[in-house]
Amino acid sequence: MYYRIASALLILAFTAVAEPLKTLAEIRALSSEQAAQDLPVEVEGTVTYFDANAENYGEPEGLILNDGTAGCYASSAVPFKERERIRPGTRIRVKGITNPKSYFPNIRQAEVEVLGQGTLPEPRRISGRDLFSPSVDADWVEVEAVVVGVEPRGLSFTVVVEIDGRTFKAEVPKTEDAQQRVATLMQRRVRLQAGVGTISNDLQQLTDRHFFVPSFDQFIPVEGAFILAAAPLRAVGTLLLGDHSIEDPVRVRGVITQTDSTGFYLRDKTGSTHVQAAKSFLYQPGDQVEVEGFAALAPFRPILRAARIVHLGKTALPAPTRLKPQDKVAIHLHDKRVVVDCVFVTLRQGLQNTVLQCRQGDSYFEAWLPENYDLLLRSGDQLRLTGTYEVTTSRPLPRIDWADGFRLNLPDREAIQILGTAPWWTLERMFLAFGLALAVLCIVFIWGWLLRRKVAAQSAIIARQMEQSVIKDERARIARELHDTLEQDLTSLSMQLGNLAPALDGDRSLAHKLLALARSMLQHCRFEARAAVSDLRNPHLIERSLPDALRESLPPVAGPEARFVFELHGTPQPLRATTQNHLLRIAREAVFNAARHAHPETILVRLSYQSEGVTLEIIDDGTGFDTAGKPPAGHFGLMGMRERANKIQADFFIHSSPGIGTTIRVWHLFPSPTLKPLS
């Protein structure tokens, strides 16, 4: 990076102190490496070409000048300050820097100062053989040529000239009388005075030449007026036979079948040919004309270069020849107007034309439109095309036996008639839809497989977590129940056994009574132990409803000392197994606590089903207790009942006072009336 910055600074410093180049010959003598250093330039010379309309096309401003030592191109990214005073022959001073990106170095960032008006310098006369000499690049020259055609499209007016049998393009600034001026020059031999332009590739290699002509005044006729009065009348089919050469003038009569930018197609009884003519816009299909000019060589059929055209009248346009599918390549239809039914395949846009690729039977061909059109066509559309048939070949020479194709030259978009639109469901779209559906199915299958794996993995994790949570909860529950039941029962059993020892020495009936009580207490401890370590789903609920389980499991817990009463209100509704289990365990715990600690005469268990939920009540008429006081150490009965109620999102109430008994109420609300059977 620092090296680049230093190099740039050195170049700037060198540019600032270097002496400007004073002649165009010095600039042309530079190598590309030297010209790339942006050397300063200050030269004086005469303008040989400048197109004042070039800026209208967004092109960089440019001109060609000559200082007597050489010619050179000078350009600027912005319009010249005094451009309205610049014309061919103007003396100017140009300041700028060297530009290496050309066949020869030239001037860029040019600043033009007008010194005054003068005349064009005397051109250097050259021959056709000299055109490709490096020394003629940008030089002001004069060469003999023949005007053979015109191409009005482009940034300027393009005249086609022929020099020693080779055609070149000559750019002339557009004027209102350009068509009229070029019409008087057609097929004339002229002395062409112009600046020589070079067409080069990205490596600055020479690929072709063209000319920059200041005006039509630089087309100077060599032979003066051109008269064809003695030209013989010939048929299209007799051009360039053994008795006729390209040097012989000729007259041809026929009807115009189609026009284009360079001329028109002419047909008589013997055939058709293309006529190169200026002002082709003046002619229409159906015009009868007489063309005077010269026949010229062209692939498969001679063409005619018009020097003068006489309008003879109007006639009916000949019907086009229908092209049949079996007509693979029809040499006799070359340059004739034809109509063909075909299938549209695809479309591509050229620089100045639109190309339709079509199919007729098993043959493919192209149809060319002269401009860029936005055609709403779909592949498979049935078309009818009317245009001029042109034989083509992929071989190096246009021999008849090497003709292997054709194309249609269409006059405009009106030559395209849509006979039928392509069905939307083409074979390609069906395969595409099938492929997309198959891809979607594969994606869905893979996504489902991955989702199942993910769900299975998550389910396994959740199951493990739930199992661990259940185990943890069960351990806590068993610990509470063991502390609250087994420990107290075993303590009471120990006390009874301790009271049994003195009774054995005294009242033997009391000993037997105490022993029976101990045995009963031991059996109760075994029952509580089994209940404490049982599964969350109580065995009484496996095949029974909650009311039946309460009827069967609670009387043994109440014991023989208290009368057990069960009441059912409302219609029983099925509940979740966990909900039923917790309600049963709460009832069992409450009944056991009442029978053990309150010494009641009656224990009432009431189960009530309402539309909103279910209520479980355990009521005893025992001693009661103070609910505001703390439970004795090591007793977890009430805490366990509350925790079970919280797990099923139920409300837990307890009402008790010493001497008036105890009431425990659990209210469980159904989640939703519509889900009541599943709650």
Secondary structure, DSSP 4 states (H G I P E B T S, - for coil): -HHHHHHHHHHHHHHHHSPPB-SHHHHHTS-HHHHTT--EEEEEEEEEE--TTGGGGTPPEEEEEE-SS-EEEEEESS--TTGGG--TTEEEEEEEEEE-SSSS-EEEEEEEEEEEE--PPPPEE--GGGGGSGGGTT-EEEEEEEEEEEE--SSSEEEEEEETTEEEEEEE---TTHHHHHHTTTT-EEEEEEEEEEEE-TT--EEEEEEE-S-GGGEEESSSS---TTPPB--GGGTTSTT--TTSEEEEEEEEEEEETTEEEEEETTEEEEEE-S-GGG--TTEEEEEEEEEE--SSS-EEEEEEEEEEEE-PPPPPEEPPTT-S--GGGTT-EEEEEEEEEEEEE-SS-EEEEEEETTEEEEEEESS-------TT-EEEEEEEEEEE-SSSS--GGG--EEEEE-SSGGGEEEEEPPPSS-HHHHHHHHHHHHHHHHHHHHHHHHHHHHHHHHHHHHHHHHHHHHHHHHHHHHHHHIIIIIHHHHHHHHHHHHHHHHHHHS-HHHHHHHHHHHHHHHHHHHHHHHHHTS-SS-GGGSSS-HHHHHHHHHHHHHTTTSEEEEEEES------HHHHHHHHHHHHHHHHHIIIII--SEEEEEEEE-SSEEEEEEEE-S----TTSPPPTT--HHHHHHHHHHHTT-EEEEEE-TTS-EEEEEEEE-S-GGGGGG-
